[in-house]
Amino acid sequence: MTFAAFLLFGYLLGSVSFAVLVSRAFRLADPRTFGSGNPGATNVLRSGHKSAALLTLLGDALKGWLAMQAARWLGADAASVAGAGLAAFAGHLFPVFHRFRGGKGVATALGVLAGFSGWVALACGAVWAAAALLFRYSSLAAICAALAAPFATAALLVDMRAVLAVSAMSALLIFRHRENIRRLLSGTESRIGAKKKAPAGQ
């Protein structure tokens, strides 16, 4: 397979939205129609269904890791593996299967980090957890982890291809949180655990 083929594979895998699929399986409201409107684990949790939120989190993380691991199984070089991971992340943000209306990418980013190194993923996950416990804002925790990710990658891997891919992913993740940043600054951002009602009849 060529570099372009690995990019396409990663993108298509990333385009599978587990928030939408899991919500349908549990007969929950479409996560794009309530709360933040974001098809991700945090918004699925606002439905009150913790199992659905957990499955969404695991599924979205798994596809990031799987895109890279599958590329390795198929004999891809390091650049193609990194490209597959970054493409999976882009697919989650702009999924072709869901009219390019995707999530913020936090769980998928974690999966991609795990694809590079479990230690990098663990370090960034620890930053997210610490920020979430301290501030109680999922978005702020994600931004903190995104800012830390390139530095953790550089320190633990010393691989410029990985650092560049993670830096691009972090920049995109922060860009996708631009509305959250505005709400954080205005004091209107929802805290972790806050519930918003789903549309009537769902």
TIBAVEX-128833 format. One record per residue: residue in three letters; x, y, z of N, C-alpha, C in turn. Coordinates in steps of 0.001 Angstrom, whole numbers, padded with zeros to 6 digits, always signed. Example, Ala and Ser with C-alpha at 12.3 -4.5 7.8 and 13.67 -1.06 7.14 Angstrom:
2
ALA+013190-005690+007800+012300-004500+007800+013200-003300+007800SER+012850-002250+007080+013670-001060+007140+012900+000030+007870
This chain:
202
MET+000835-001203+000000+000000+000000+000000+000871+001254+000000THR+000377+002306-000665+001108+003563-000735+000766+004442+000468PHE+001537+005511+000608+001282+006463+001687-000147+007005+001601ALA-000587+007347+000396-001935+007872+000200-002993+006848+000609ALA-002736+005578+000328-003692+004533+000682-003840+004413+002202PHE-002744+004551+002918-002808+004497+004378-003549+005715+004932LEU-003357+006864+004291-004099+008051+004705-005598+007844+004512LEU-005977+007297+003366-007393+007060+003073-007984+006052+004045PHE-007241+004991+004318-007698+003976+005262-007935+004592+006647GLY-006962+005385+007109-007088+006012+008418-008265+006961+008467TYR-008443+007734+007404-009550+008692+007367-010906+008003+007416LEU-011068+006959+006622-012352+006250+006593-012653+005588+007937LEU-011635+005009+008558-011829+004403+009875-012194+005477+010891GLY-011503+006614+010832-011801+007697+011750-013177+008292+011545SER-013725+008159+010352-015035+008730+010035-016197+007968+010671VAL-015923+006806+011234-016968+006047+011930-017224+006715+013273SER-018435+007241+013478-018769+007952+014717-019417+006994+015715PHE-018673+006625+016735-019214+005718+017736-020274+006388+018594ALA-020211+007705+018744-021250+008405+019513-022613+008207+018858VAL-022647+008312+017546-023903+008144+016809-024331+006674+016814LEU-023395+005772+016530-023733+004350+016450-024163+003789+017800VAL-023429+004123+018844-023770+003618+020184-025106+004197+020648SER-025336+005468+020385-026597+006090+020781-027773+005419+020076ARG-027597+005087+018815-028660+004377+018093-028892+002996+018692ALA-027797+002310+019033-027908+000965+019596-028648+000970+020934PHE-028445+002020+021722-029096+002128+023030-030421+002896+022952ARG-030823+003260+021737-032060+004001+021504-032067+005323+022267LEU-030952+006006+022222-030829+007321+022827-030983+008388+021748ALA-031156+009621+022180-031225+010721+021226-029885+010872+020515ASP-029948+011321+019274-028728+011587+018519-027927+012644+019286PRO-026668+012376+019618-025883+013330+020406-025665+014667+019720ARG-025944+014732+018429-025800+015996+017710-027005+016901+017898THR-028037+016403+018624-029280+017163+018777-029512+017685+020188PHE-028570+017469+021109-028763+017983+022468-027422+018333+023089GLY-027482+018951+024248-026256+019332+024944-025401+020251+024095SER-024148+019903+023957-023218+020710+023155-023384+020451+021662GLY-024114+019378+021312-024252+019010+019905-023054+018267+019372ASN-022097+017977+020248-020876+017304+019839-021040+015781+019911PRO-020777+015061+018824-020880+013601+018859-019640+012975+019502GLY-019593+013043+020813-018473+012490+021559-018934+011926+022885ALA-018018+011306+023611-018363+010619+024848-018924+011564+025909THR-018364+012758+026029-018831+013701+027050-020280+014085+026822ASN-020645+014325+025569-022035+014700+025298-022978+013514+025441VAL-022514+012315+025064-023338+011120+025268-023605+010933+026759LEU-022622+011256+027592-022798+011153+029041-023907+012059+029530ARG-024142+013167+028853-025215+014081+029239-026595+013450+029082SER-026670+012357+028311-027942+011644+028179-028266+010882+029458GLY-027269+010736+030338-027459+010003+031583-027105+008539+031477HIS-026649+008096+030296-026337+006680+030079-024820+006496+030114LYS-024308+006088+031270-022864+005972+031457-022251+004874+030597SER-022960+003757+030419-022425+002666+029605-022248+003095+028151ALA-023216+003851+027638-023121+004333+026262-021953+005296+026114ALA-021757+006137+027107-020640+007085+027071-019304+006350+027103LEU-019214+005318+027933-017970+004545+028033-017667+003827+026724LEU-018681+003220+026112-018483+002529+024840-018071+003515+023737THR-018648+004697+023778-018267+005734+022814-016808+006112+022990LEU-016403+006306+024228-015020+006657+024530-014057+005585+024035LEU-014366+004327+024347-013493+003228+023953-013440+003070+022431GLY-014592+003174+021798-014642+003019+020341-013874+004104+019614ASP-014059+005352+020043-013365+006455+019393-011858+006390+019622ALA-011451+005950+020813-010017+005792+021071-009438+004633+020266LEU-010185+003537+020208-009704+002344+019511-009436+002604+018035LYS-010287+003393+017391-010093+003593+015950-008810+004376+015663GLY-008431+005279+016558-007166+005984+016376-005976+005046+016486TRP-006023+004188+017507-004943+003219+017696-004925+002190+016569LEU-006111+001706+016189-006204+000652+015186-005706+001114+013819ALA-005959+002364+013464-005495+002878+012168-003976+002751+012058MET-003288+003040+013156-001824+002970+013150-001330+001533+013243GLN-001967+000748+014093-001528-000629+014263-001759-001446+012997ALA-002884-001214+012336-003163-001923+011090-002137-001549+010023ALA-001748-000270+009994-000715+000161+009046+000590-000580+009311ARG+000937-000764+010584+002155-001513+010924+002028-002970+010474TRP+000863-003572+010710+000657-004962+010315+000820-005135+008804LEU+000477-004080+008066+000566-004135+006604+001936-003696+006086GLY+002880-003487+006998+004241-003188+006594+004535-001744+006272ALA+003717-000824+006785+003926+000592+006495+005191+001116+007175ASP+005795+002146+006568+006945+002784+007201+006443+003757+008275ALA+007377+004350+009000+007012+005204+010136+006174+006407+009703ALA+006489+006983+008549+005738+008142+008061+004293+007765+007738SER+004096+006594+007156+002749+006143+006811+001942+005807+008057VAL+002610+005243+009048+001926+004943+010314+001453+006234+010975ALA+002346+007226+011035+001973+008518+011609+000855+009168+010804GLY+000952+009069+009481-000081+009640+008619-001427+008983+008816ALA-001436+007668+008997-002692+006952+009215-003356+007413+010511GLY-002545+007626+011547-003092+008097+012813-003667+009495+012702LEU-002932+010384+012070-003404+011750+011894-004651+011788+011016ALA-004694+010942+009995-005864+010875+009118-007087+010349+009869ALA-006886+009391+010766-008001+008877+011570-008562+009982+012451PHE-007673+010788+013008-008115+011917+013828-008908+012912+012981ALA-008404+013215+011784-009109+014131+010883-010461+013556+010484GLY-010522+012237+010295-011780+011601+009951-012813+011751+011051HIS-012363+011682+012295-013288+011870+013413-013834+013297+013432LEU-012974+014268+013136-013400+015660+013129-014320+015978+011960PHE-014005+015393+010797-014756+015689+009570-015157+014376+008886PRO-016092+013622+009479-016433+012282+008979-017266+012298+007696VAL-016774+011613+006699-017485+011548+005428-018817+010814+005575PHE-018928+009908+006543-020156+009137+006729-021238+009922+007462HIS-020900+011062+008009-021861+011846+008802-021844+013312+008377ARG-021758+013524+007064-021829+014862+006474-020771+015807+007049PHE-019625+015241+007385-018472+016005+007863-018741+016738+009181ARG-019749+016261+009916-020090+016855+011206-019586+015935+012306GLY-018367+016148+012744-017747+015238+013696-017564+015818+015078GLY-016791+015099+015889-016580+015481+017267-015346+016333+017460LYS-014979+016516+018720-013819+017347+019061-012518+016557+018963GLY-012602+015216+019073-011434+014386+018814-010591+013985+020007VAL-011070+014232+021226-010237+013956+022395-009925+012467+022538ALA-010949+011624+022480-010727+010184+022643-009900+009620+021490THR-010190+010050+020268-009424+009567+019121-007975+010024+019204ALA-007760+011234+019685-006390+011717+019873-005641+010836+020872LEU-006329+010439+021935-005704+009558+022923-005320+008227+022291GLY-006202+007705+021427-005891+006461+020735-004692+006593+019818VAL-004585+007725+019131-003437+007971+018258-002156+008081+019085LEU-002229+008776+020216-001067+008870+021094-000631+007484+021558ALA-001610+006629+021882-001291+005256+022276-000654+004501+021125GLY-001059+004840+019891-000448+004217+018725+001019+004569+018589PHE+001373+005755+019014+002784+006160+019017+003517+005542+020205SER+002923+005665+021383+003555+005164+022606+002543+005157+023741GLY+002471+004038+024438+001599+003970+025599+001990+004968+026665TRP+003284+005247+026778+003766+006195+027781+003327+007616+027459VAL+003346+007969+026181+002883+009302+025778+001390+009440+026082ALA+000626+008412+025736-000811+008438+026015-001073+008541+027508LEU-000305+007792+028296-000476+007814+029746-000157+009192+030317ALA+000909+009802+029830+001296+011133+030311+000228+012170+029994CYS-000277+012146+028768-001309+013114+028370-002635+012823+029059GLY-002928+011539+029256-004129+011174+029994-004067+011665+031432ALA-002876+011619+032015-002692+012103+033386-002904+013615+033458VAL-002429+014337+032434-002647+015780+032388-004141+016072+032300TRP-004843+015337+031425-006297+015522+031288-006999+015262+032620ALA-006662+014161+033269-007323+013794+034517-007067+014827+035605ALA-005830+015298+035711-005490+016289+036735-006257+017588+036504ALA-006297+018033+035233-007014+019273+034922-008519+019118+035130ALA-009048+017942+034782-010477+017699+034950-010860+017686+036429LEU-010049+017055+037248-010323+017005+038685-010198+018385+039322LEU-009238+019155+038844-008982+020464+039432-010013+021507+039011PHE-010340+021526+037724-011202+022591+037196-012631+022151+036895ARG-012860+020842+036717-014187+020281+036426-014737+020712+035060TYR-013847+020994+034126-014243+021313+032763-013565+020326+031826SER-014353+019535+031122-013787+018565+030186-013031+019267+029059SER-013582+020365+028570-012941+021078+027467-011588+021649+027880LEU-011520+022237+029056-010259+022800+029532-009223+021703+029750ALA-009667+020564+030266-008758+019433+030457-008210+018958+029120ALA-009071+018916+028094-008635+018495+026754-007615+019469+026179ILE-007837+020760+026379-006917+021765+025877-005562+021647+026575CYS-005583+021428+027887-004337+021256+028640-003559+020041+028132ALA-004277+018936+027897-003630+017724+027398-003075+017939+025997ALA-003817+018676+025163-003362+018954+023802-002092+019800+023817LEU-002016+020754+024714-000821+021594+024816+000392+020782+025292ALA+000120+019801+026144+001213+018981+026690+001679+017902+025715ALA+000799+017472+024809+001086+016315+023956+002367+016438+023121PRO+002589+017543+022404+003832+017618+021604+005096+017532+022451PHE+005057+018145+023633+006229+018121+024510+006471+016718+025068ALA+005367+016029+025424+005495+014665+025919+006031+013750+024826THR+005561+013958+023599+006027+013143+022471+007504+013378+022202ALA+007908+014638+022222+009315+014965+021976+010219+014392+023064ALA+009743+014443+024305+010561+013982+025424+010672+012464+025476LEU+009575+011777+025142+009539+010330+025319+009905+009546+024064LEU+009724+010151+022886+009989+009410+021649+011188+009925+020874VAL+011441+011216+020932+012526+011845+020168+012422+011433+018691ASP+011220+011534+018135+010941+011173+016747+010223+012350+016105MET+010899+013045+015180+010340+014265+014611+009050+014017+013855ARG+008909+012861+013200+007667+012567+012484+006503+012475+013462ALA+006730+011829+014596+005687+011725+015613+005373+013093+016203VAL+006412+013885+016466+006208+015217+017048+005394+016099+016107LEU+005711+016051+014812+004973+016857+013834+003514+016420+013743ALA+003276+015109+013703+001910+014603+013611+001110+014971+014857VAL+001713+014812+016025+001025+015132+017274+000794+016636+017395SER+001746+017439+016942+001583+018894+016980+000413+019330+016102ALA+000304+018735+014902-000809+019053+014008-002131+018631+014633MET-002146+017461+015240-003352+016955+015892-003762+017861+017051SER-002795+018299+017840-003079+019176+018977-003644+020512+018515ALA-003071+021055+017441-003551+022327+016913-005000+022204+016438LEU-005308+021120+015747-006673+020893+015291-007631+020714+016462LEU-007190+019990+017478-008046+019755+018639-008372+021073+019351ILE-007374+021917+019518-007609+023210+020160-008525+024079+019299PHE-008310+024042+017975-009177+024795+017060-010622+024331+017188ARG-010841+023032+017313-012199+022505+017441-012838+022900+018769HIS-012032+023310+019715-012553+023742+021016-012689+025265+021106ARG-012671+025950+019972-012704+027414+020008-013977+027956+020661GLU-015133+027294+020414-016370+027742+021057-016308+027484+022559ASN-015710+026362+022945-015547+026076+024369-014672+027123+025037ILE-013632+027552+024330-012740+028571+024874-013507+029867+025115ARG-014375+030229+024168-015188+031435+024354-016106+031297+025563ARG-016706+030106+025721-017605+029907+026866-016833+029869+028181LEU-015628+029307+028152-014802+029307+029358-014483+030741+029775LEU-014169+031582+028815-013823+032965+029109-015027+033753+029611SER-016220+033375+029123-017436+034084+029541-018085+033468+030773GLY-017561+032298+031209-018101+031646+032401-019370+030855+032160THR-019649+030489+030906-020883+029772+030584-020641+028319+030165GLU-019412+027847+030258-019106+026472+029861-019679+025492+030880SER-020218+024363+030394-020787+023340+031271-019685+022555+031964ARG-019890+022280+033237-018924+021496+033994-019170+020000+033801ILE-018184+019202+034094-018314+017750+034003-019419+017286+034940GLY-020303+016445+034397-021399+015915+035197-022689+016688+035052ALA-022631+017880+034441-023844+018666+034245-024703+018008+033177LYS-025997+017868+033450-026905+017201+032519-027758+018211+031799LYS-027938+017945+030509-028872+018743+029730-029905+017804+029156LYS-031130+018233+029172-032224+017368+028739-032176+017123+027234ALA-032480+015885+026882-032599+015531+025464-033903+016084+024936PRO-034065+016154+023618-035303+016644+023027-036498+015843+023518ALA-037637+016492+023618-038850+015834+024117-039203+014632+023267GLY-039629+013570+023933-040045+012359+023244-038925+011448+022869GLN-037670+011764+023316-036543+010894+022976-035852+010428+024219
